[in-house]
Amino acid sequence: MSTGDAIISNPFADPSPHEDDHRFVQDSTLTVGRNASLTLGTDSLIVLDEDFTRKDPINCCGLITSKSKTTKAIPFFNILWAELSELDIVIHYARPVSKDVVRVAVVEYLVEKPERTRVTTWVAKLLDRAYGESQRNKRIKVLINPYGGKGSAQKWYTRDIEPIFTAARCSVDVERTQFQGHAVEIAEKLDTDAYDVIASCSGDGLPHEVFNGLGKKRDAQRALSNVAVVQLPCGSGNAMSWSLNGTDSNSMAALCIVKGIRTPLDLVSVTQGERRTLSFLSQSLGIVAESDLGTENLRWLGSARFTYGFLIRLLRKTIYPCDLAVKVEIGTKAEIKQHCDTQYHSRLSMEERRRVSEPPRLSKSSDDEGLPALKYGTIADDLPPDWQLVPYDNLGNFYAGNMKYMAPDSPFFSAAFPNDGYIDLVTIDGDIRRSKAVKLMLSVESGRFFDMPEVLYRKITGYRIIPRGQKDGYISIDGERVPFAPFQAEVHHGLGTVLSKNGHVYEGKGVSSSELGG
């Protein structure tokens, strides 16, 4: 026996590196058609086809062209579905046609009969790479606000969204809302065992209704845990889509939902009078509330109406006197930055997160578990003993939020996380100099807002606010106007569920002790 034979036959000998590489390439590569192959790369499907050189590059399946004219790459994130038909391997994917738009396209090659078993295994590996911890074949209840997007929501759904859901083999049930509050009724009556996702083709108003409809169910906690609430952006601000997916493109958001990872979301209970409302986005009184609700007549400006309203009120140095009590948990910016560092680095392992990527389907024994009891009571109750009501005579802006973005290029809450158990609170005096007020406005888009000395930024678990000195004004809950009256709020850790691109943090640059100054 030769030395070489002895090494090969020895089961304890390490295989040669070249042998491992060859086996890896064999397992990850399919030879298809006459002059083509498909390879599972590190983060993309690599398509090698000698015929590409004889085709118009623009029409070659819309793939991303690499340096070699015969090689194209499709990111795994863009792979929607793959299957073996009677004769061919068929791969549907989202093809970029511009910076913010994708369209469904197909790669299709003939497969020889002796290769079918191997191809079936390869397709399974491709889908594993394409979806990772995200749930496949999502069952989606789509709600379309026919008035959303200046009346274009239905058109956008048909053109931009539906083809992506269909190509990804999602099961879709579409319903159009008929009146304000209709989504509350739909969500309240929904069989939450029949769906994985409720997708609102709208602005941020419909997701607000959906959360509150689920919150009215007898088994509210189970419903809010079982069904993920998402947004297909068709409104002015689209804060939910910006925060979770980093886009307000309909087609890109549809792709992000197909690939979305189940993520627990903190929700906030707001009590006012006898009413309890769930908030997923923000609560505001002062300049932000007026900039939003007081510019309804300027909806034709799109998201620019917020900037216009904000600037006008800044220059007027408007103040909104109130009495304010806050349950502060993290009170300084330095401590908040440390908290952010901990959140960024405490991400669960793939295995741990995979366990929450599928709907938990809580047992029927939890049918009577409505919304959680209020830890701090309601606005009608006595103030909690460790809270102190403090006069705030020169308040300019009271803004409490749970998502990073409130509008495009407006990451007001750059230290926010989906489920860290806190409300992020920003308060700003209304009598600061106009020059500083303008700098504050400009600092939001630039990412410097958190560190501005005029911004008091805190992590809290509850608050009570009582307006003074005004008979009427604007209070906004998730962009919806509520009566101008005292209200109280508290956070519920991880009560809701959404789909996010990341599965852990919001999109966009956040706050870090290593990146931003003190």
C-alpha positions as CSV (number, residue, x, y, z in Angstrom):
1,M,0.0,0.0,0.0
2,S,1.4,3.4,-1.0
3,T,1.6,6.3,1.4
4,G,-1.1,8.1,-0.5
5,D,-3.4,5.1,-0.2
6,A,-2.8,4.8,3.5
7,I,-3.7,8.5,4.0
8,I,-6.9,8.2,2.0
9,S,-8.0,5.0,3.8
10,N,-7.2,6.3,7.3
11,P,-10.5,7.5,8.8
12,F,-8.7,9.7,11.3
13,A,-6.6,11.6,8.8
14,D,-7.6,15.2,8.0
15,P,-8.9,15.5,4.5
16,S,-6.8,17.8,2.3
17,P,-7.9,21.4,2.0
18,H,-8.2,21.0,-1.7
19,E,-10.5,18.0,-1.2
20,D,-12.8,20.0,1.1
21,D,-12.9,22.9,-1.4
22,H,-13.7,20.6,-4.2
23,R,-16.5,18.9,-2.2
24,F,-17.9,22.3,-1.2
25,V,-18.0,23.5,-4.8
26,Q,-19.7,20.3,-5.9
27,D,-22.4,20.6,-3.2
28,S,-23.1,24.3,-3.8
29,T,-23.0,24.3,-7.6
30,L,-25.5,23.1,-10.2
31,T,-24.7,22.7,-13.9
32,V,-27.8,23.7,-15.8
33,G,-28.7,24.2,-19.4
34,R,-26.0,23.9,-22.0
35,N,-23.4,26.4,-20.8
36,A,-24.6,27.6,-17.4
37,S,-24.2,26.9,-13.6
38,L,-25.8,28.1,-10.4
39,T,-23.7,28.5,-7.3
40,L,-24.6,29.3,-3.7
41,G,-22.1,32.0,-2.8
42,T,-21.4,33.7,0.5
43,D,-24.4,36.1,0.3
44,S,-25.6,35.7,-3.3
45,L,-26.7,33.2,-5.8
46,I,-24.0,33.3,-8.6
47,V,-25.3,32.7,-12.1
48,L,-22.6,31.8,-14.6
49,D,-23.9,31.7,-18.2
50,E,-21.7,32.0,-21.3
51,D,-24.8,33.1,-23.3
52,F,-24.9,36.3,-21.3
53,T,-22.1,37.7,-23.5
54,R,-24.4,37.3,-26.5
55,K,-27.3,39.1,-24.9
56,D,-28.2,42.7,-24.2
57,P,-26.9,43.2,-20.5
58,I,-30.0,45.2,-19.7
59,N,-32.2,42.2,-20.5
60,C,-30.1,39.5,-18.9
61,C,-32.6,38.6,-16.2
62,G,-32.0,41.9,-14.5
63,L,-29.2,40.5,-12.4
64,I,-26.4,42.5,-10.8
65,T,-23.5,42.4,-13.2
66,S,-20.1,41.5,-11.8
67,K,-16.8,42.2,-13.4
68,S,-17.1,39.1,-15.6
69,K,-19.7,39.5,-18.3
70,T,-20.6,35.9,-18.0
71,T,-21.3,36.1,-14.2
72,K,-24.3,37.7,-12.5
73,A,-25.2,37.7,-8.8
74,I,-28.6,37.8,-7.0
75,P,-28.4,38.6,-3.3
76,F,-30.1,35.9,-1.2
77,F,-32.3,38.6,0.4
78,N,-33.8,39.1,-3.1
79,I,-34.6,35.5,-3.7
80,L,-38.4,35.1,-3.4
81,W,-38.9,31.4,-4.2
82,A,-37.3,28.5,-6.0
83,E,-38.8,25.2,-7.2
84,L,-38.2,22.3,-9.5
85,S,-41.0,22.1,-12.2
86,E,-41.5,19.2,-14.5
87,L,-38.6,20.1,-16.7
88,D,-36.9,23.2,-15.2
89,I,-35.5,24.8,-12.1
90,V,-37.4,28.1,-11.7
91,I,-36.1,30.9,-9.4
92,H,-38.2,34.0,-8.7
93,Y,-36.4,37.0,-7.3
94,A,-36.9,40.8,-6.8
95,R,-34.9,42.5,-9.5
96,P,-33.8,46.1,-8.8
97,V,-35.0,48.4,-11.6
98,S,-34.0,51.6,-9.7
99,K,-32.6,52.6,-6.4
100,D,-35.9,52.2,-4.6
101,V,-37.9,49.9,-6.8
102,V,-37.8,46.1,-7.4
103,R,-39.9,44.0,-9.8
104,V,-40.4,40.2,-9.9
105,A,-38.1,38.5,-12.4
106,V,-37.3,34.8,-13.1
107,V,-34.3,32.7,-13.7
108,E,-35.2,29.4,-15.4
109,Y,-33.0,26.5,-16.7
110,L,-33.6,23.0,-18.0
111,V,-32.7,20.2,-15.6
112,E,-31.7,16.8,-16.9
113,K,-33.7,13.9,-15.4
114,P,-30.8,12.1,-13.6
115,E,-30.0,15.4,-11.8
116,R,-33.5,16.0,-10.3
117,T,-32.8,14.4,-6.9
118,R,-29.7,16.5,-6.5
119,V,-31.4,19.6,-7.7
120,T,-34.2,19.1,-5.1
121,T,-31.6,19.1,-2.4
122,W,-29.9,22.2,-3.8
123,V,-33.2,24.1,-4.0
124,A,-33.8,23.4,-0.3
125,K,-30.4,24.8,0.5
126,L,-31.1,27.9,-1.6
127,L,-34.3,28.6,0.2
128,D,-32.5,28.1,3.6
129,R,-30.0,30.7,2.6
130,A,-32.7,33.0,1.2
131,Y,-35.0,33.0,4.2
132,G,-32.7,32.2,7.1
133,E,-34.7,32.7,10.3
134,S,-37.6,34.3,8.5
135,Q,-40.9,32.4,8.1
136,R,-41.7,31.2,4.6
137,N,-45.1,31.2,3.0
138,K,-46.5,33.9,5.3
139,R,-50.3,34.1,5.6
140,I,-51.0,37.8,5.2
141,K,-54.2,39.7,5.8
142,V,-53.9,42.9,3.7
143,L,-55.9,46.0,4.6
144,I,-56.0,48.7,1.9
145,N,-57.0,52.2,2.8
146,P,-58.5,53.4,-0.6
147,Y,-57.8,57.0,0.4
148,G,-54.2,56.3,1.2
149,G,-51.5,57.8,-1.0
150,K,-53.9,60.5,-2.3
151,G,-56.1,57.6,-3.5
152,S,-53.3,55.6,-5.1
153,A,-53.0,52.8,-2.5
154,Q,-55.0,50.3,-4.5
155,K,-53.0,51.0,-7.6
156,W,-49.7,50.7,-5.7
157,Y,-50.7,47.4,-4.2
158,T,-51.6,45.9,-7.5
159,R,-48.5,47.1,-9.3
160,D,-45.8,47.0,-6.6
161,I,-46.8,44.7,-3.8
162,E,-49.1,41.9,-4.9
163,P,-46.7,40.4,-7.5
164,I,-44.0,40.1,-4.8
165,F,-46.3,38.3,-2.4
166,T,-47.5,36.0,-5.1
167,A,-44.0,35.1,-6.3
168,A,-42.9,34.4,-2.7
169,R,-45.8,31.9,-2.4
170,C,-47.5,33.9,0.4
171,S,-51.2,33.3,1.1
172,V,-53.0,36.7,0.9
173,D,-56.4,37.8,1.8
174,V,-57.2,41.4,0.8
175,E,-59.9,43.7,2.4
176,R,-60.5,47.4,1.8
177,T,-61.4,49.7,4.7
178,Q,-64.6,51.6,4.3
179,F,-64.4,54.2,7.0
180,Q,-62.2,55.5,9.8
181,G,-62.0,52.9,12.5
182,H,-62.9,50.1,10.2
183,A,-59.5,48.4,10.7
184,V,-60.2,48.3,14.5
185,E,-63.4,46.3,13.8
186,I,-61.6,44.0,11.3
187,A,-58.7,43.3,13.7
188,E,-61.0,42.7,16.7
189,K,-63.0,40.1,14.8
190,L,-60.0,38.5,13.1
191,D,-59.2,34.8,13.6
192,T,-55.6,35.2,14.7
193,D,-54.9,31.5,14.2
194,A,-55.5,31.9,10.5
195,Y,-52.9,34.6,9.8
196,D,-49.3,35.4,10.5
197,V,-49.3,39.0,9.4
198,I,-51.7,42.0,9.2
199,A,-50.3,44.3,6.5
200,S,-51.7,47.8,6.3
201,C,-51.4,49.4,2.8
202,S,-51.7,53.0,4.3
203,G,-49.9,55.5,6.4
204,D,-49.3,55.0,10.1
205,G,-53.0,55.4,11.0
206,L,-54.1,51.9,10.0
207,P,-51.4,50.1,12.0
208,H,-52.6,52.1,15.0
209,E,-56.2,50.9,14.4
210,V,-55.0,47.3,14.0
211,F,-53.1,47.3,17.3
212,N,-56.1,48.7,19.0
213,G,-58.5,46.2,17.4
214,L,-56.3,43.3,18.5
215,G,-56.1,44.9,22.0
216,K,-60.0,44.8,22.2
217,K,-60.0,41.0,21.8
218,R,-60.8,38.8,24.8
219,D,-57.4,37.1,24.3
220,A,-55.6,40.4,23.5
221,Q,-52.2,39.3,24.7
222,R,-52.3,36.1,22.7
223,A,-53.5,38.0,19.6
224,L,-50.8,40.7,19.8
225,S,-48.2,37.9,20.2
226,N,-49.5,35.7,17.4
227,V,-50.0,38.2,14.6
228,A,-47.3,40.6,13.3
229,V,-48.5,44.1,12.4
230,V,-46.7,45.7,9.5
231,Q,-47.0,48.6,7.1
232,L,-47.0,48.8,3.3
233,P,-46.1,52.5,3.1
234,C,-48.8,54.6,1.3
235,G,-49.0,57.6,3.6
236,S,-47.2,60.9,4.3
237,G,-44.8,59.9,7.1
238,N,-44.6,56.1,6.9
239,A,-42.6,56.1,10.2
240,M,-43.3,52.4,10.8
241,S,-41.8,51.3,7.5
242,W,-38.8,53.7,7.8
243,S,-38.0,52.4,11.3
244,L,-38.4,48.7,10.6
245,N,-37.4,48.4,6.9
246,G,-35.5,51.6,6.2
247,T,-37.7,52.5,3.2
248,D,-40.9,54.1,2.1
249,S,-40.8,52.2,-1.2
250,N,-43.9,50.0,-1.7
251,S,-42.0,47.2,-3.5
252,M,-39.0,47.3,-1.2
253,A,-41.3,47.2,1.9
254,A,-43.1,44.2,0.3
255,L,-39.8,42.4,-0.1
256,C,-38.8,43.3,3.5
257,I,-42.1,41.8,4.8
258,V,-41.6,38.6,2.8
259,K,-38.2,38.3,4.5
260,G,-39.2,40.0,7.7
261,I,-38.1,38.6,11.1
262,R,-40.6,38.4,13.9
263,T,-39.7,41.0,16.5
264,P,-41.4,41.8,19.8
265,L,-42.5,45.5,20.1
266,D,-43.1,47.5,23.2
267,L,-46.6,49.1,23.2
268,V,-47.8,52.0,25.3
269,S,-51.1,52.3,27.1
270,V,-52.5,55.8,27.0
271,T,-55.4,56.7,29.3
272,Q,-57.5,59.8,28.9
273,G,-60.9,60.1,30.6
274,E,-62.4,56.6,30.6
275,R,-60.6,55.6,27.4
276,R,-57.5,53.4,27.1
277,T,-55.6,53.4,23.8
278,L,-52.6,51.5,22.6
279,S,-49.8,53.5,21.0
280,F,-47.0,51.9,18.9
281,L,-45.4,55.0,17.6
282,S,-45.5,58.3,19.6
283,Q,-47.4,60.7,21.8
284,S,-46.9,64.4,21.5
285,L,-48.0,67.7,22.8
286,G,-46.6,71.0,21.6
287,I,-44.7,71.9,18.5
288,V,-44.6,68.4,17.0
289,A,-48.3,67.7,17.5
290,E,-49.2,71.0,16.0
291,S,-46.7,70.5,13.1
292,D,-48.5,67.2,12.3
293,L,-52.2,67.8,13.1
294,G,-52.2,71.5,12.4
295,T,-51.1,71.1,8.8
296,E,-53.7,68.7,7.6
297,N,-54.7,71.3,5.0
298,L,-51.2,70.9,3.6
299,R,-51.2,67.2,2.9
300,W,-50.5,68.0,-0.8
301,L,-47.0,68.9,0.4
302,G,-46.3,65.3,1.5
303,S,-43.8,64.9,4.3
304,A,-42.6,68.5,3.7
305,R,-45.7,69.7,5.6
306,F,-44.1,68.5,8.9
307,T,-41.0,70.6,8.2
308,Y,-43.0,73.6,7.3
309,G,-45.2,73.4,10.4
310,F,-42.2,72.8,12.6
311,L,-40.3,75.8,11.3
312,I,-43.3,78.2,11.6
313,R,-43.9,77.3,15.2
314,L,-40.2,77.4,16.1
315,L,-39.9,80.9,14.8
316,R,-42.9,82.0,16.8
317,K,-41.3,80.6,20.0
318,T,-44.6,79.1,20.9
319,I,-44.9,77.6,24.4
320,Y,-47.3,75.0,25.9
321,P,-47.6,75.3,29.7
322,C,-48.3,72.0,31.5
323,D,-47.8,70.0,34.7
324,L,-45.6,67.0,34.1
325,A,-44.8,63.8,36.1
326,V,-42.3,61.3,34.7
327,K,-41.1,57.9,35.9
328,V,-37.5,58.2,34.8
329,E,-35.4,55.0,34.4
330,I,-32.3,56.3,32.6
331,G,-31.8,60.0,33.1
332,T,-28.6,61.0,31.4
333,K,-27.3,60.9,27.9
334,A,-24.1,59.1,28.9
335,E,-26.1,56.4,30.6
336,I,-28.4,56.1,27.6
337,K,-25.4,55.6,25.3
338,Q,-24.2,52.8,27.5
339,H,-27.6,51.3,27.4
340,C,-27.6,51.5,23.6
341,D,-24.2,49.7,23.5
342,T,-25.6,47.0,25.7
343,Q,-28.6,46.6,23.4
344,Y,-26.5,46.4,20.3
345,H,-24.2,43.7,21.7
346,S,-26.8,41.6,23.5
347,R,-28.4,40.2,20.4
348,L,-29.7,36.7,20.8
349,S,-28.0,33.8,18.9
350,M,-29.5,32.6,15.7
351,E,-30.9,29.6,17.5
352,E,-32.5,31.7,20.2
353,R,-34.1,34.1,17.7
354,R,-35.2,31.3,15.4
355,R,-37.4,30.1,18.3
356,V,-39.4,33.4,18.1
357,S,-39.4,33.6,14.3
358,E,-42.5,31.4,14.1
359,P,-45.8,32.5,15.7
360,P,-45.9,31.1,19.2
361,R,-49.6,30.1,19.0
362,L,-50.2,30.5,22.7
363,S,-52.6,28.0,24.1
364,K,-56.3,28.5,24.3
365,S,-56.0,28.6,28.1
366,S,-54.8,32.2,27.6
367,D,-58.2,33.2,26.1
368,D,-59.0,35.4,29.0
369,E,-55.7,37.2,29.0
370,G,-56.8,40.7,27.8
371,L,-54.5,43.7,28.0
372,P,-52.0,43.7,30.9
373,A,-53.1,45.5,34.0
374,L,-51.9,49.0,34.4
375,K,-49.0,49.2,36.8
376,Y,-49.4,52.9,37.4
377,G,-53.2,53.2,37.1
378,T,-55.1,55.6,34.9
379,I,-55.2,59.4,34.5
380,A,-58.2,59.3,36.9
381,D,-56.3,57.6,39.7
382,D,-54.0,59.3,42.3
383,L,-50.5,60.0,41.1
384,P,-48.2,57.1,41.9
385,P,-46.4,57.7,45.2
386,D,-42.9,57.9,43.7
387,W,-44.0,60.4,40.9
388,Q,-43.9,64.2,41.3
389,L,-46.0,66.6,39.3
390,V,-43.8,69.5,38.3
391,P,-44.9,72.7,36.6
392,Y,-43.4,73.2,33.1
393,D,-44.3,76.7,32.2
394,N,-42.1,77.1,29.1
395,L,-42.6,73.7,27.4
396,G,-42.0,73.9,23.7
397,N,-42.1,70.3,22.7
398,F,-43.2,67.1,24.6
399,Y,-42.5,64.1,22.4
400,A,-42.6,60.5,23.6
401,G,-41.8,57.7,21.1
402,N,-41.0,54.0,20.6
403,M,-39.8,54.0,17.0
404,K,-36.7,55.7,15.7
405,Y,-38.2,57.5,12.7
406,M,-41.2,59.8,12.8
407,A,-40.9,60.7,9.1
408,P,-38.4,60.4,6.2
409,D,-35.0,61.7,7.4
410,S,-36.4,62.3,10.9
411,P,-34.9,60.0,13.4
412,F,-36.1,61.9,16.4
413,F,-35.6,58.9,18.7
414,S,-32.2,57.7,17.7
415,A,-31.7,55.8,20.9
416,A,-35.0,53.8,20.6
417,F,-35.2,50.0,20.3
418,P,-38.2,47.8,19.4
419,N,-38.3,46.1,22.8
420,D,-36.0,47.5,25.4
421,G,-38.9,48.1,27.8
422,Y,-38.7,51.9,27.7
423,I,-40.4,55.0,26.2
424,D,-38.0,57.5,24.8
425,L,-38.9,61.0,25.9
426,V,-37.8,64.3,24.4
427,T,-38.6,67.6,26.0
428,I,-37.4,71.0,24.7
429,D,-38.0,74.5,26.1
430,G,-40.1,76.8,23.9
431,D,-38.3,80.0,24.6
432,I,-34.9,79.1,23.3
433,R,-33.3,81.5,20.8
434,R,-34.6,81.2,17.2
435,S,-31.1,80.5,15.9
436,K,-30.8,77.5,18.2
437,A,-34.3,76.4,17.3
438,V,-33.4,76.3,13.6
439,K,-30.2,74.4,14.4
440,L,-32.3,71.9,16.4
441,M,-34.5,71.3,13.4
442,L,-31.6,70.8,11.1
443,S,-29.8,68.5,13.6
444,V,-32.6,65.8,13.3
445,E,-31.7,64.9,9.7
446,S,-28.0,65.1,10.3
447,G,-28.1,62.7,13.3
448,R,-26.8,65.3,15.8
449,F,-30.2,65.9,17.5
450,F,-29.6,63.6,20.5
451,D,-26.4,65.4,21.5
452,M,-27.8,68.9,21.2
453,P,-27.6,70.6,24.7
454,E,-31.2,72.0,24.3
455,V,-32.6,68.4,24.0
456,L,-33.5,66.7,27.2
457,Y,-33.6,63.0,26.3
458,R,-34.7,60.3,28.8
459,K,-35.7,56.7,29.0
460,I,-38.9,56.3,31.0
461,T,-41.6,53.8,31.8
462,G,-44.5,56.1,32.3
463,Y,-45.7,59.7,32.6
464,R,-48.7,62.0,33.3
465,I,-49.1,65.3,31.5
466,I,-51.7,68.0,32.3
467,P,-52.0,70.9,29.8
468,R,-52.5,74.4,31.3
469,G,-53.4,77.8,30.0
470,Q,-55.1,76.7,26.8
471,K,-58.7,75.9,26.1
472,D,-57.9,73.9,23.1
473,G,-54.9,72.6,21.3
474,Y,-53.3,69.5,19.7
475,I,-52.4,66.2,21.3
476,S,-51.3,63.4,18.9
477,I,-51.3,59.7,19.6
478,D,-49.6,57.9,16.7
479,G,-50.5,60.8,14.5
480,E,-54.2,60.7,15.4
481,R,-55.8,63.7,17.2
482,V,-57.3,63.1,20.6
483,P,-59.1,65.5,23.0
484,F,-57.0,68.3,24.5
485,A,-57.1,67.0,28.0
486,P,-54.8,65.4,30.6
487,F,-53.5,61.9,29.8
488,Q,-51.2,59.3,31.3
489,A,-49.1,56.6,29.7
490,E,-47.0,53.5,30.5
491,V,-45.1,51.0,28.5
492,H,-45.7,47.3,28.1
493,H,-42.5,45.4,27.4
494,G,-42.8,43.3,24.2
495,L,-46.6,43.3,24.1
496,G,-46.9,43.6,20.3
497,T,-45.2,41.9,17.4
498,V,-43.9,43.3,14.1
499,L,-41.6,42.1,11.3
500,S,-38.3,43.9,11.0
501,K,-35.4,43.6,8.5
502,N,-32.9,43.3,11.3
503,G,-34.8,41.3,13.9
504,H,-33.2,43.2,16.8
505,V,-32.8,47.0,16.2
506,Y,-34.3,49.7,14.1
507,E,-32.8,50.7,10.7
508,G,-30.5,53.6,10.4
509,K,-27.7,54.9,12.6
510,G,-28.3,54.8,16.3
511,V,-26.7,56.2,19.4
512,S,-23.4,54.8,20.6
513,S,-20.9,55.9,23.2
514,S,-18.1,55.1,20.8
515,E,-19.6,57.1,17.9
516,L,-21.2,60.2,19.3
517,G,-19.8,62.8,21.6
518,G,-21.0,63.3,25.2
